[in-house]
Structure formats: structure tokens, C-alpha cells
């Protein structure tokens, strides 16, 4: 089985301790979920595929229909093989950038200024989350520390770009 990044991250988390699917979802959301979006259905589908491939074991169904998952030696080996591969270059899909790109295709775009403002507020909130996370991770250059610092730089860059877009929209509305 070739591991996709979400399945690999599941194995990465399970290396530390056994967890239920619910606990994995919560941990993913609080950590890599800031830069690696996944869905509940994808996590549960990957858990089944990982189990079927022999990369993890699941306990019998317990309380609240939960099953604890534990990585196997084969899963550890698969994770190590995956982490040694060169990751693909990311491809950015930014709906706001697409709207800004095509903004002159319509005669009147009064809503775009409000949309940019709303997106800016969301990025400010994300920046605060990253800044709070930076206080929680060790300042040791570890993977979590470096990744949180990337999140901070990304959010600051997005905020700066949205400020430029807002300034240009304001300038155009004055003319």
C-alpha cells in the first residue's frame, strides 16, 4: 500500500500512543490540521485501509462505538519509508486570490472589499492561534516548532497581501 500523506500522518501520530479515531481527529485538528486539511470520512477510510494493510491493529468496539488503534511494526516501517520520500511540491488553491485575479471581469465589485476584510479577520484569528501554539511547542527547532513558525509567516504574508488588495480597491473606488 502506498501511503497518502493523511494515512502517513495517522501512523506518525500512532507511533507515540494508541488512540481512537476520535482522538486522532482531535489531534490532527489541533496540530497538522492548520496546514493539512482532512475530513472525518478520509481519516476513518484511511484507518480501515491501514488496518487492512496490516499497518495498524484495532481493538474491539468499545464505549461510544470507539475502537483504539495501535501501530504495528509493519506500520512503523511503512511510515519510515514514507517520511524518507521527497514530498511533492505543494499546490496552492486560494479562492480569494482567484476572485481577485478575475475581479475586473465584472463592472462593479463592491462586495470584494468586504470579502477581503472578512478574510483578513479570519487570517488574523489564525495568526493568533499560531502565536499561541508557538508558546506551547518547544523552542528547539523541532518539526512542530518549525511548522508553527511557517504558519505565522504565512498568515502575516496573507494579511499583508490583503492589505495591498484593500488599498488598491480603495484607490480604484476613489477614481
N, CA, C and O of each residue as an XYZ file, in Angstrom:
700
protein
N       0.851     -1.192      0.000
C       0.000      0.000      0.000
C       0.885      1.240      0.000
O       1.761      1.392      0.852
N       0.649      2.121     -0.961
C       1.323      3.416     -0.963
C       0.590      4.330      0.001
O      -0.631      4.463     -0.069
N       1.326      4.951      0.889
C       0.708      5.830      1.871
C       0.447      7.201      1.271
O       1.327      7.790      0.644
N      -0.766      7.708      1.466
C      -1.013      9.104      1.154
C      -0.601      9.900      2.394
O      -0.448      9.317      3.468
N      -0.419     11.208      2.271
C       0.046     11.989      3.421
C      -0.861     11.905      4.651
O      -0.363     11.924      5.777
N      -2.166     11.814      4.461
C      -3.055     11.719      5.616
C      -2.855     10.393      6.334
O      -2.760     10.362      7.561
N      -2.789      9.297      5.586
C      -2.552      7.983      6.194
C      -1.194      7.964      6.897
O      -1.061      7.407      7.987
N      -0.196      8.571      6.273
C       1.133      8.622      6.898
C       1.092      9.417      8.196
O       1.735      9.037      9.174
N       0.343     10.514      8.214
C       0.264     11.307      9.452
C      -0.433     10.511     10.552
O      -0.076     10.636     11.723
N      -1.412      9.703     10.191
C      -2.071      8.848     11.179
C      -1.049      7.911     11.804
O      -1.003      7.769     13.025
N      -0.233      7.272     10.978
C       0.807      6.378     11.500
C       1.807      7.161     12.343
O       2.277      6.672     13.371
N       2.130      8.371     11.909
C       3.061      9.200     12.675
C       2.543      9.486     14.075
O       3.296      9.415     15.046
N       1.264      9.807     14.181
C       0.684     10.072     15.499
C       0.597      8.801     16.348
O       0.819      8.838     17.558
N       0.274      7.689     15.707
C       0.124      6.443     16.455
C       1.464      5.894     16.957
O       1.483      5.008     17.811
N       2.570      6.404     16.441
C       3.874      5.975     16.946
C       4.056      6.356     18.412
O       4.814      5.713     19.138
N       3.366      7.391     18.836
C       3.534      7.890     20.200
C       2.647      7.176     21.202
O       3.061      6.916     22.332
N       1.408      6.855     20.785
C       0.490      6.151     21.679
C      -0.725      5.687     20.897
O      -1.084      6.298     19.890
N      -1.366      4.608     21.350
C      -2.608      4.172     20.708
C      -3.701      5.231     20.908
O      -3.729      5.925     21.924
N      -4.589      5.340     19.931
C      -5.671      6.323     20.007
C      -6.889      5.808     19.274
O      -6.794      4.929     18.417
N      -8.017      6.358     19.616
C      -9.245      6.097     18.867
C      -9.269      7.032     17.660
O      -8.504      7.993     17.583
N     -10.163      6.729     16.722
C     -10.320      7.618     15.569
C     -10.712      9.021     16.004
O     -10.239     10.005     15.436
N     -11.569      9.117     17.001
C     -11.985     10.422     17.518
C     -10.783     11.187     18.086
O     -10.633     12.383     17.833
N      -9.935     10.504     18.845
C      -8.750     11.151     19.418
C      -7.781     11.589     18.318
O      -7.168     12.653     18.409
N      -7.648     10.758     17.276
C      -6.796     11.129     16.141
C      -7.327     12.384     15.448
O      -6.571     13.310     15.152
N      -8.636     12.401     15.194
C      -9.239     13.575     14.547
C      -8.985     14.844     15.353
O      -8.644     15.885     14.792
N      -9.151     14.753     16.659
C      -8.916     15.906     17.527
C      -7.457     16.350     17.462
O      -7.176     17.545     17.364
N      -6.533     15.401     17.517
C      -5.108     15.734     17.465
C      -4.721     16.319     16.110
O      -3.946     17.273     16.039
N      -5.257     15.748     15.046
C      -4.981     16.273     13.707
C      -5.464     17.712     13.613
O      -4.747     18.583     13.122
N      -6.675     17.956     14.083
C      -7.245     19.318     14.027
C      -6.395     20.316     14.809
O      -6.184     21.440     14.353
N      -5.908     19.916     15.977
C      -5.142     20.821     16.833
C      -3.683     20.979     16.393
O      -2.998     21.879     16.879
N      -3.205     20.151     15.509
C      -1.785     20.222     15.139
C      -1.645     20.419     13.633
O      -1.634     21.559     13.168
N      -1.540     19.364     12.876
C      -1.316     19.486     11.438
C      -2.531     20.005     10.687
O      -2.413     20.417      9.533
N      -3.711     19.993     11.330
C      -4.922     20.488     10.682
C      -4.837     21.947     10.285
O      -5.613     22.407      9.448
N      -3.915     22.674     10.866
C      -3.734     24.087     10.489
C      -3.130     24.235      9.095
O      -3.286     25.280      8.463
N      -2.438     23.195      8.605
C      -1.837     23.276      7.283
C      -2.108     22.044      6.429
O      -1.770     22.028      5.245
N      -2.715     21.008      7.015
C      -3.053     19.807      6.260
C      -4.514     19.468      6.543
O      -4.825     18.755      7.496
N      -5.396     19.987      5.707
C      -6.834     19.791      5.898
C      -7.214     18.361      5.533
O      -6.797     17.838      4.500
N      -7.993     17.750      6.377
C      -8.541     16.432      6.102
C      -9.958     16.374      6.658
O     -10.367     17.224      7.448
N     -10.678     15.383      6.242
C     -12.058     15.239      6.700
C     -12.188     14.003      7.588
O     -11.350     13.102      7.568
N     -13.245     13.994      8.349
C     -13.541     12.850      9.217
C     -13.648     11.578      8.377
O     -13.097     10.541      8.746
N     -14.348     11.656      7.263
C     -14.530     10.474      6.424
C     -13.202      9.971      5.868
O     -12.997      8.762      5.760
N     -12.292     10.889      5.511
C     -10.997     10.464      4.988
C     -10.174      9.766      6.071
O      -9.530      8.754      5.798
N     -10.189     10.293      7.289
C      -9.430      9.676      8.378
C      -9.950      8.276      8.652
O      -9.163      7.338      8.778
N     -11.271      8.120      8.747
C     -11.826      6.801      9.039
C     -11.591      5.822      7.880
O     -11.352      4.637      8.114
N     -11.656      6.307      6.640
C     -11.362      5.440      5.493
C      -9.893      5.006      5.509
O      -9.578      3.848      5.235
N      -9.000      5.948      5.832
C      -7.576      5.608      5.903
C      -7.288      4.648      7.052
O      -6.442      3.765      6.917
N      -7.975      4.805      8.176
C      -7.799      3.860      9.283
C      -8.143      2.446      8.827
O      -7.418      1.504      9.145
N      -9.230      2.287      8.092
C      -9.623      0.963      7.606
C      -8.569      0.421      6.630
O      -8.187     -0.746      6.721
N      -8.102      1.256      5.702
C      -7.086      0.811      4.738
C      -5.785      0.433      5.444
O      -5.142     -0.553      5.086
N      -5.402      1.225      6.450
C      -4.184      0.924      7.201
C      -4.322     -0.398      7.963
O      -3.380     -1.187      8.038
N      -5.498     -0.619      8.517
C      -5.749     -1.894      9.206
C      -5.686     -3.059      8.222
O      -5.056     -4.080      8.495
N      -6.345     -2.894      7.074
C      -6.377     -3.955      6.066
C      -4.985     -4.257      5.518
O      -4.704     -5.388      5.122
N      -4.106     -3.240      5.493
C      -2.729     -3.420      5.016
C      -1.814     -3.991      6.097
O      -0.661     -4.326      5.826
N      -2.329     -4.101      7.323
C      -1.525     -4.632      8.421
C      -0.644     -3.598      9.089
O       0.283     -3.949      9.819
N      -0.927     -2.303      8.842
C      -0.108     -1.232      9.408
C      -0.595     -0.800     10.783
O       0.125     -0.122     11.516
N      -1.808     -1.187     11.133
C      -2.304     -0.921     12.475
C      -3.297     -1.988     12.867
O      -3.859     -2.683     12.020
N      -3.500     -2.105     14.144
C      -4.479     -3.027     14.705
C      -5.538     -2.212     15.425
O      -5.261     -1.138     15.958
N      -6.751     -2.738     15.433
C      -7.844     -2.071     16.124
C      -8.413     -3.011     17.174
O      -8.611     -4.200     16.923
N      -8.674     -2.458     18.357
C      -9.351     -3.217     19.406
C     -10.801     -3.456     18.999
O     -11.294     -2.901     18.017
N     -11.453     -4.285     19.770
C     -12.892     -4.485     19.572
C     -13.611     -3.173     19.886
O     -13.096     -2.324     20.613
N     -14.781     -3.029     19.337
C     -15.584     -1.823     19.559
C     -15.854     -1.684     21.048
O     -16.291     -2.627     21.709
N     -15.587     -0.492     21.564
C     -15.772     -0.221     22.985
C     -16.866      0.795     23.221
O     -17.829      0.894     22.460
N     -16.694      1.551     24.295
C     -17.667      2.583     24.668
C     -17.830      3.595     23.533
O     -16.874      3.943     22.841
N     -19.046      4.044     23.369
C     -19.405      5.041     22.338
C     -18.972      4.600     20.945
O     -18.655      5.428     20.091
N     -18.963      3.276     20.725
C     -18.636      2.713     19.411
C     -17.222      3.074     18.947
O     -16.966      3.163     17.746
N     -16.315      3.280     19.885
C     -14.932      3.649     19.569
C     -14.032      2.415     19.551
O     -14.268      1.449     20.276
N     -13.003      2.465     18.715
C     -12.006      1.406     18.650
C     -10.630      2.041     18.782
O     -10.314      3.002     18.081
N      -9.821      1.510     19.672
C      -8.456      2.027     19.835
C      -7.571      1.423     18.754
O      -7.611      0.219     18.498
N      -6.768      2.280     18.122
C      -5.867      1.867     17.046
C      -4.437      1.895     17.565
O      -4.043      2.791     18.311
N      -3.676      0.901     17.154
C      -2.277      0.813     17.578
C      -1.438      0.468     16.353
O      -1.796     -0.428     15.588
N      -0.333      1.168     16.163
C       0.539      0.929     15.024
C       1.251     -0.415     15.190
O       1.573     -0.825     16.305
N       1.489     -1.088     14.074
C       2.226     -2.351     14.079
C       3.668     -2.090     13.628
O       3.998     -0.982     13.206
N       4.514     -3.103     13.720
C       5.886     -2.966     13.222
C       5.878     -2.663     11.722
O       6.688     -1.869     11.242
N       4.961     -3.298     10.985
C       4.846     -3.013      9.550
C       4.446     -1.555      9.324
O       4.911     -0.915      8.381
N       3.584     -1.039     10.193
C       3.183      0.366     10.096
C       4.342      1.307     10.370
O       4.495      2.324      9.693
N       5.159      0.972     11.359
C       6.348      1.792     11.646
C       7.294      1.796     10.446
O       7.837      2.834     10.069
N       7.478      0.625      9.859
C       8.356      0.510      8.687
C       7.791      1.331      7.515
O       8.532      2.038      6.833
N       6.473      1.230      7.291
C       5.834      1.976      6.203
C       5.955      3.483      6.430
O       6.204      4.240      5.492
N       5.778      3.910      7.681
C       5.906      5.341      7.983
C       7.330      5.816      7.721
O       7.531      6.871      7.119
N       8.315      5.049      8.166
C       9.719      5.443      7.941
C      10.033      5.510      6.457
O      10.750      6.409      6.017
N       9.507      4.571      5.681
C       9.726      4.601      4.230
C       9.065      5.841      3.621
O       9.636      6.484      2.740
N       7.861      6.171      4.092
C       7.154      7.336      3.558
C       7.893      8.635      3.893
O       8.045      9.502      3.034
N       8.347      8.766      5.128
C       8.955     10.032      5.558
C      10.278     10.275      4.833
O      10.732     11.415      4.732
N      10.888      9.219      4.336
C      12.169      9.357      3.615
C      11.967      9.749      2.151
O      12.932     10.086      1.465
N      10.745      9.709      1.673
C      10.462     10.092      0.294
C      10.433     11.607      0.169
O      10.097     12.323      1.112
N      10.784     12.064     -0.989
C      10.700     13.501     -1.266
C       9.241     13.894     -1.417
O       8.543     13.352     -2.274
N       8.763     14.838     -0.588
C       7.364     15.260     -0.724
C       7.145     16.008     -2.033
O       8.051     16.660     -2.552
N       5.937     15.905     -2.554
C       5.578     16.669     -3.737
C       5.541     18.150     -3.387
O       5.269     18.517     -2.244
N       5.810     18.985     -4.356
C       5.697     20.421     -4.157
C       4.224     20.764     -3.961
O       3.366     20.280     -4.700
N       3.932     21.599     -2.967
C       2.544     21.952     -2.681
C       1.950     22.743     -3.837
O       2.650     23.443     -4.569
N       0.656     22.609     -3.975
C      -0.091     23.385     -4.963
C      -1.116     24.202     -4.196
O      -1.965     23.656     -3.492
N      -1.028     25.495     -4.339
C      -1.899     26.393     -3.588
C      -3.221     26.551     -4.325
O      -3.255     26.764     -5.537
N      -4.298     26.443     -3.574
C      -5.641     26.705     -4.088
C      -6.238     27.759     -3.171
O      -6.696     27.455     -2.070
N      -6.227     28.995     -3.636
C      -6.700     30.093     -2.818
C      -7.886     30.755     -3.524
O      -7.689     31.524     -4.465
N      -9.103     30.469     -3.085
C     -10.282     31.030     -3.751
C     -10.302     32.556     -3.776
O     -10.759     33.150     -4.752
N      -9.810     33.199     -2.712
C      -9.785     34.663     -2.700
C      -8.840     35.188     -3.779
O      -9.175     36.152     -4.468
N      -7.689     34.586     -3.936
C      -6.748     35.021     -4.973
C      -7.363     34.864     -6.361
O      -7.140     35.693     -7.242
N      -8.134     33.804     -6.548
C      -8.803     33.603     -7.831
C      -9.830     34.706     -8.087
O      -9.930     35.214     -9.204
N     -10.590     35.075     -7.060
C     -11.563     36.167     -7.201
C     -10.864     37.488     -7.493
O     -11.322     38.263     -8.332
N      -9.765     37.743     -6.808
C      -9.012     38.976     -7.048
C      -8.449     38.975     -8.472
O      -8.474     40.000     -9.153
N      -7.945     37.830     -8.914
C      -7.383     37.739    -10.264
C      -8.406     38.138    -11.324
O      -8.075     38.848    -12.274
N      -9.645     37.681    -11.163
C     -10.684     37.933    -12.160
C     -11.581     39.117    -11.817
O     -12.640     39.273    -12.426
N     -11.195     39.943    -10.877
C     -12.083     40.988    -10.375
C     -12.486     41.998    -11.440
O     -13.564     42.582    -11.334
N     -11.687     42.222    -12.436
C     -12.028     43.210    -13.458
C     -12.910     42.625    -14.551
O     -13.227     43.307    -15.526
N     -13.304     41.380    -14.396
C     -14.212     40.750    -15.359
C     -15.651     41.197    -15.156
O     -16.511     40.926    -15.995
N     -15.917     41.874    -14.057
C     -17.248     42.420    -13.800
C     -17.114     43.937    -13.656
O     -16.074     44.450    -13.243
N     -18.180     44.629    -14.003
C     -18.129     46.091    -13.963
C     -18.048     46.631    -12.546
O     -17.370     47.626    -12.293
N     -18.734     45.979    -11.630
C     -18.842     46.516    -10.284
C     -18.538     45.399     -9.282
O     -19.214     44.371     -9.271
N     -17.534     45.599     -8.453
C     -17.176     44.565     -7.476
C     -17.171     45.131     -6.054
O     -16.171     45.016     -5.345
N     -18.298     45.748     -5.631
C     -18.311     46.363     -4.296
C     -18.181     45.346     -3.164
O     -17.700     45.689     -2.084
N     -18.595     44.115     -3.391
C     -18.522     43.114     -2.341
C     -17.091     42.636     -2.092
O     -16.782     42.140     -1.009
N     -16.228     42.782     -3.079
C     -14.871     42.270     -2.935
C     -14.147     42.918     -1.758
O     -13.402     42.248     -1.044
N     -14.362     44.215     -1.552
C     -13.712     44.887     -0.419
C     -14.150     44.253      0.899
O     -13.323     44.009      1.777
N     -15.449     43.987      1.039
C     -15.959     43.340      2.259
C     -15.425     41.923      2.402
O     -15.093     41.490      3.506
N     -15.342     41.208      1.300
C     -14.826     39.839      1.329
C     -13.365     39.834      1.770
O     -12.967     39.008      2.592
N     -12.570     40.744      1.233
C     -11.160     40.842      1.626
C     -11.053     41.159      3.117
O     -10.224     40.580      3.819
N     -11.876     42.061      3.591
C     -11.867     42.410      5.016
C     -12.222     41.201      5.882
O     -11.576     40.946      6.898
N     -13.244     40.465      5.475
C     -13.647     39.271      6.236
C     -12.546     38.218      6.243
O     -12.263     37.616      7.278
N     -11.932     38.001      5.097
C     -10.827     37.038      5.024
C      -9.648     37.492      5.881
O      -8.985     36.679      6.526
N      -9.401     38.774      5.880
C      -8.300     39.305      6.694
C      -8.551     39.011      8.170
O      -7.638     38.622      8.898
N      -9.799     39.201      8.602
C     -10.142     38.920     10.001
C      -9.912     37.444     10.330
O      -9.421     37.116     11.410
N     -10.264     36.566      9.409
C     -10.039     35.129      9.620
C      -8.542     34.828      9.730
O      -8.127     34.039     10.579
N      -7.744     35.450      8.882
C      -6.299     35.222      8.937
C      -5.688     35.814     10.205
O      -4.729     35.264     10.747
N      -6.232     36.924     10.676
C      -5.765     37.461     11.963
C      -6.058     36.481     13.092
O      -5.235     36.296     13.989
N      -7.237     35.852     13.047
C      -7.595     34.861     14.078
C      -6.664     33.654     13.993
O      -6.217     33.144     15.021
N      -6.369     33.195     12.776
C      -5.440     32.070     12.616
C      -4.045     32.435     13.114
O      -3.361     31.611     13.720
N      -3.631     33.665     12.858
C      -2.324     34.115     13.334
C      -2.263     34.027     14.852
O      -1.259     33.587     15.412
N      -3.329     34.441     15.514
C      -3.365     34.360     16.980
C      -3.272     32.910     17.450
O      -2.621     32.623     18.455
N      -3.915     32.003     16.731
C      -3.834     30.583     17.080
C      -2.382     30.102     16.963
O      -1.874     29.436     17.865
N      -1.727     30.436     15.864
C      -0.330     30.038     15.674
C       0.571     30.643     16.740
O       1.451     29.969     17.276
N       0.349     31.911     17.045
C       1.179     32.550     18.074
C       0.994     31.879     19.427
O       1.949     31.736     20.190
N      -0.239     31.467     19.727
C      -0.488     30.737     20.977
C       0.173     29.362     20.932
O       0.717     28.898     21.934
N       0.125     28.711     19.772
C       0.773     27.403     19.630
C       2.281     27.506     19.806
O       2.911     26.598     20.347
N       2.859     28.614     19.347
C       4.302     28.781     19.469
C       4.721     28.775     20.934
O       5.813     28.315     21.269
N       3.854     29.287     21.807
C       4.137     29.258     23.241
C       4.061     27.844     23.803
O       4.654     27.547     24.840
N       3.315     26.959     23.102
C       3.128     25.597     23.598
C       4.200     24.624     23.120
O       4.491     23.646     23.808
N       4.796     24.878     21.948
C       5.805     23.951     21.429
C       7.190     24.360     21.917
O       7.451     25.528     22.203
N       8.059     23.372     22.001
C       9.417     23.639     22.464
C      10.132     24.543     21.457
O      10.002     24.344     20.249
N      10.886     25.534     21.943
C      11.619     26.427     21.030
C      12.949     25.799     20.604
O      14.004     26.423     20.710
N      12.881     24.551     20.117
C      14.094     23.793     19.863
C      14.364     23.504     18.394
O      15.267     22.728     18.080
N      13.613     24.102     17.497
C      13.807     23.805     16.083
C      13.225     22.455     15.696
O      13.560     21.913     14.643
N      12.353     21.908     16.541
C      11.700     20.636     16.234
C      10.726     20.831     15.077
O      10.462     21.959     14.660
N      10.195     19.723     14.562
C       9.217     19.801     13.479
C       8.016     20.644     13.842
O       7.637     21.523     13.068
N       7.391     20.408     15.010
C       6.245     21.260     15.365
C       6.626     22.736     15.477
O       5.861     23.595     15.040
N       7.779     23.048     16.046
C       8.214     24.435     16.197
C       8.403     25.086     14.831
O       7.926     26.197     14.600
N       9.089     24.409     13.938
C       9.338     24.962     12.606
C       8.037     25.136     11.824
O       7.874     26.110     11.089
N       7.120     24.199     11.984
C       5.853     24.266     11.261
C       4.967     25.389     11.786
O       4.311     26.075     11.002
N       4.941     25.585     13.093
C       4.171     26.698     13.661
C       4.756     28.024     13.180
O       4.011     28.953     12.870
N       6.065     28.115     13.117
C       6.705     29.353     12.623
C       6.351     29.599     11.158
O       6.176     30.747     10.749
N       6.245     28.528     10.362
C       5.791     28.679      8.975
C       4.371     29.236      8.955
O       4.064     30.136      8.172
N       3.504     28.701      9.818
C       2.125     29.189      9.881
C       2.063     30.670     10.204
O       1.266     31.404      9.620
N       2.892     31.110     11.122
C       2.927     32.536     11.488
C       3.354     33.373     10.289
O       2.736     34.396      9.991
N       4.403     32.944      9.606
C       4.881     33.699      8.432
C       3.835     33.714      7.321
O       3.633     34.737      6.667
N       3.173     32.582      7.112
C       2.146     32.511      6.081
C       1.000     33.468      6.389
O       0.570     34.226      5.519
N       0.505     33.433      7.625
C      -0.620     34.296      7.989
C      -0.231     35.765      7.888
O      -1.031     36.580      7.427
N       0.966     36.116      8.305
C       1.418     37.515      8.181
C       1.508     37.931      6.722
O       1.154     39.056      6.372
N       1.986     37.020      5.861
C       2.081     37.327      4.430
C       0.693     37.508      3.824
O       0.489     38.419      3.021
N      -0.258     36.662      4.192
C      -1.611     36.789      3.673
C      -2.249     38.102      4.135
O      -2.918     38.778      3.354
N      -2.045     38.455      5.378
C      -2.593     39.717      5.892
C      -1.992     40.900      5.135
O      -2.712     41.823      4.757
N      -0.688     40.877      4.914
C      -0.033     41.965      4.174
C      -0.568     42.042      2.742
O      -0.816     43.133      2.228
N      -0.743     40.893      2.103
C      -1.261     40.882      0.736
C      -2.689     41.428      0.695
O      -3.033     42.203     -0.197
N      -3.518     41.025      1.659
C      -4.894     41.520      1.681
C      -4.939     43.023      1.940
O      -5.830     43.708      1.438
N      -3.991     43.542      2.716
C      -3.899     44.992      2.911
C      -3.596     45.678      1.587
O      -4.157     46.732      1.290
N      -2.715     45.088      0.792
C      -2.399     45.647     -0.533
C      -3.630     45.630     -1.429
O      -3.914     46.613     -2.114
N      -4.362     44.521     -1.428
C      -5.571     44.413     -2.243
C      -6.585     45.467     -1.802
O      -7.176     46.147     -2.642
N      -6.788     45.607     -0.500
C      -7.746     46.594      0.017
C      -7.334     48.018     -0.374
O      -8.176     48.835     -0.749
N      -6.035     48.303     -0.283
C      -5.556     49.638     -0.679
C      -5.825     49.889     -2.160
O      -6.247     50.984     -2.531
N      -5.588     48.902     -3.000
C      -5.820     49.056     -4.434
C      -7.308     49.231     -4.727
O      -7.686     50.058     -5.557
N      -8.140     48.463     -4.057
C      -9.592     48.604     -4.247
C     -10.066     49.989     -3.811
O     -10.901     50.598     -4.479
N      -9.537     50.484     -2.697
C      -9.915     51.817     -2.212
C      -9.452     52.881     -3.212
O     -10.181     53.826     -3.514
N      -8.233     52.709     -3.716
C      -7.694     53.681     -4.683
C      -8.559     53.697     -5.938
O      -8.851     54.767     -6.472
N      -8.970     52.526     -6.415
C      -9.781     52.463     -7.623
C     -11.181     53.029     -7.408
O     -11.758     53.613     -8.325
N     -11.733     52.864     -6.205
C     -13.078     53.380     -5.947
C     -13.078     54.906     -5.870
O     -14.105     55.543     -6.105
N     -11.931     55.485     -5.542
C     -11.817     56.953     -5.472
C     -11.719     57.576     -6.846
O     -12.062     58.743     -7.031
N     -11.246     56.792     -7.824
C     -11.072     57.370     -9.160
C     -12.291     57.247    -10.026
O     -12.280     57.692    -11.174
